[in-house]
Amino acid sequence: MIWYPYTQMKNMDEPLAVERAEGVYLYTNTGRLTDSVSSWWSAIHGYNHPELNEVVRKQLEKFSHVMLGGLTHEPALALSEKLSSMLPDTLDYCFFSDSGSVAVEVALKMALQYDFNMGGKRRVALALEHAYHGDTFKAMEIGDDEDYHFAFPQKNGVLHIPAEIPALEKIFRERGEDFYCFIAEPLLQGAGGMRVYGAEFLRRARELCDEYGVPLIFDEVATGFGRTGNRFVADLVCPDILVLGKALTAGYAGHAVTVANKRIFDGFYGDSERLAFMHGPTFMGNALACSVALKSIEIFERDNYMDKIAHIEKFTREYMSDLCDGRVKEVRVLGGMVCAEVNDKSVLSGYAQFARERGVFARPFLNCMYACVPYVISDGELERVLSAMKEWFER
Ligand SMILES: Cc1ncc(COP(=O)(O)O)c(C=O)c1O
């Protein structure tokens, strides 16, 4: 049997069986549903996309996977070139892995070993309150997510601060020399509650990281490829290490990448084997994943997805502007994300079923009723998603 994620198996609601998916629609055993979650933010072009299908088919005819140890291939080379050219500054050095959590592990390990290679002894990571960086051990440790990781409370070597400039300045003054990295989900903290904060905080973090020699890591696994209304938040403030996943492969394959700048890369580059980065997931650089990622980026750029996202944001803001209910603490809209945070999570009990009856697949969590729609969504389908959210409070 399948052991399903984030759920008590004893009283779990029966999951919907997807028979096929096309565009923004999931065709399930209970009928057609508009996907408001994009398969955990990944399926930015919707499902069963002809161009993405075609590129996978073509690559499949050549080979699906070879290891990157001692071998290389065109899809991985081309993807690394493409990422280098589209990312700012010297974010040019692409380390591939198979999931966002592993890519975060890679980023942390890189930052730690960078310090080691430089002869340092820094052992503390700085992270944000309410951070979520994945479910593997180091990612859990730097996360601050009591709701997900309550069974693993050990937190060695991490300090958490709120995303506020005075707290940031204070902790750097007190402990700045101890940090081997500062890691953040920039602008938008997803699984920790769809929390939004400003770019000024990140700009100040960049200055302080420079002043104290601390590598700045942006975990853009969720925010990358337009979700915040920026292509990457790294376009606004440039980190030393950037982590991308989810939308990287448009929901077609589990893959992620940790991109380092030249300063970090140079810390590993030298005559000694002991300077090398000792990591290598079996499926890193998977050829199917790299091919589909390349095509996905091509479509993203060719079809002006940033304009589509700006339209989704404007439409959503206007549509949700009159949602005013005592049970709603705040409505937040940023790029392709909308969240109605409620005061008490029991308010959302039954909402998934309610949305389903209106033709929408939704998955509220914690105190958050939210949507992260595929960017190809029509106004009519977006309205269907948003009206389900509003009508829940109008019953
Ligand atoms: C910000 C962030 N980092 C890392 C991860 C982990 O990615 P994955 O589920 O691919 O391991 C997630 C997943 O939701 C995420 O939102």
Ligand as a Chemical Component Dictionary entry (heavy atoms), coordinates in Angstrom:
data_LIG
# 
_chem_comp.id                   LIG 
_chem_comp.type                 NON-POLYMER 
_chem_comp.pdbx_formal_charge   0 
_chem_comp.three_letter_code    LIG 
# 
loop_
_chem_comp_atom.comp_id 
_chem_comp_atom.atom_id 
_chem_comp_atom.alt_atom_id 
_chem_comp_atom.type_symbol 
_chem_comp_atom.charge 
_chem_comp_atom.model_Cartn_x 
_chem_comp_atom.model_Cartn_y 
_chem_comp_atom.model_Cartn_z 
_chem_comp_atom.pdbx_ordinal 
LIG C1 C1 C 0 11.161 26.461 0.112  1  
LIG C2 C2 C 0 11.247 24.979 -0.049 2  
LIG N1 N1 N 0 12.445 24.367 0.035  3  
LIG C3 C3 C 0 12.578 23.045 -0.120 4  
LIG C4 C4 C 0 11.487 22.245 -0.355 5  
LIG C5 C5 C 0 11.658 20.765 -0.503 6  
LIG O1 O1 O 0 11.499 20.383 -1.819 7  
LIG P1 P1 P 0 11.180 18.844 -2.170 8  
LIG O2 O2 O 0 9.796  18.589 -1.711 9  
LIG O3 O3 O 0 11.332 18.779 -3.669 10 
LIG O4 O4 O 0 12.194 18.022 -1.461 11 
LIG C6 C6 C 0 10.225 22.819 -0.440 12 
LIG C7 C7 C 0 9.030  21.990 -0.677 13 
LIG O5 O5 O 0 7.915  22.378 -0.487 14 
LIG C8 C8 C 0 10.084 24.221 -0.278 15 
LIG O6 O6 O 0 8.901  24.835 -0.339 16 
# 
loop_
_chem_comp_bond.comp_id 
_chem_comp_bond.atom_id_1 
_chem_comp_bond.atom_id_2 
_chem_comp_bond.value_order 
_chem_comp_bond.pdbx_ordinal 
LIG C1 C2 SING 1  
LIG C2 N1 SING 2  
LIG C2 C8 DOUB 3  
LIG N1 C3 DOUB 4  
LIG C3 C4 SING 5  
LIG C4 C5 SING 6  
LIG C4 C6 DOUB 7  
LIG C5 O1 SING 8  
LIG O1 P1 SING 9  
LIG P1 O2 DOUB 10 
LIG P1 O3 SING 11 
LIG P1 O4 SING 12 
LIG C6 C7 SING 13 
LIG C6 C8 SING 14 
LIG C7 O5 DOUB 15 
LIG C8 O6 SING 16 
# 
